[in-house]
């Protein structure tokens, strides 16, 4: 393991990952994606719910390769949106 920016990273982490599908939250009034990238459609749906707009929608984009920075950005986006949506609260009572 090699430490980069205070986080553990496997050796060779600058290598590109193979083709992937990234998901984004878009809005008709915005010229580009409002939220994203996300690694899964479920995470993008959490982002759409967090955005609280009936017009927001999830779109997918195929990429030839995925660099490490984009990958971790997408992982982080998913974690943050799930946290704001309450999806990470397993076993927490909502009394």
N, C-alpha and C positions, 0 to 999 in steps of 0.2 A: 504494500500500500504506500502511496505517496500522498503527503498532506499538501493540499492546495487551498488557499483562502480559508484555512481553519477547518476544512472538511476532508474526510478520507476520500480518496479517489483511487481506483485501480490503476496500476501502471499502464501506460499507453492510452490514457483517457482522452487524448486528443484525436484518436482514431474516429473516423466517421462510422456511424451505424448504417445498416442497410436501409432500403426503401421503407418508408413509414407513412402512416396517415396521421395528420395533425388536425385537430378540431379547433374551431374559433367561434366566438359569439359575435354575430354581426347585427347591425341595425340599419334599416333603410335610410335613416337620416344621417348616417355616418359614412364617410368616404372610404373607410377601411375598417378592419376588425376592431371591435371595442374591447374584447377580452381574448386572450390566448397567447400562445398556443397551449393546447391540452393534448395529452396522450390518449385519452379515451372520450368517447361521446358522453358517457355518464358524467365525467368531470365537467365537460363543456355545458351539459344540462344544468349542473349545479351553478355554474357561472351565469347561465341565462336566468335562473331563478333569482340569484343574488342581484342581478341587474334590475329586476322588477319592472320590466317593460313588456307589454303584451306583443309588441312588434319585434322584439329581439328573437333571433333564430340561430340555431347551430348550423355551421357549414363545415365541410371537410375539405382537406387539401392533401393531395398525394405529393410527397417529396422523394427525390431520388436517394438522398442520404440525410442523415440527421447528425449534426455535430454535438459534442458533449455539452456545450453551453446551452444550445436550444433544448436539448433533452432535459437538462436539470431545470431550465426555466419552465418547461411544460410540467414537470413533476411538481415544482413549487406552486405553479398556478392552480393545479388540481387540489393540492393540500389546502391552500388558502381558501379557495371557493367552497370546498367541502366543510371547512371550519366555519365559515360565515353562514353556510346553509344549515349547519348543525348535523351534518352527515357523519362527522367524526366522533360524535358523542355516543359511542356504543355503551349500552347499559346505564346511561344517565336517565334518571327519572325526570319527567317534565311536569311535576306537581306544582 
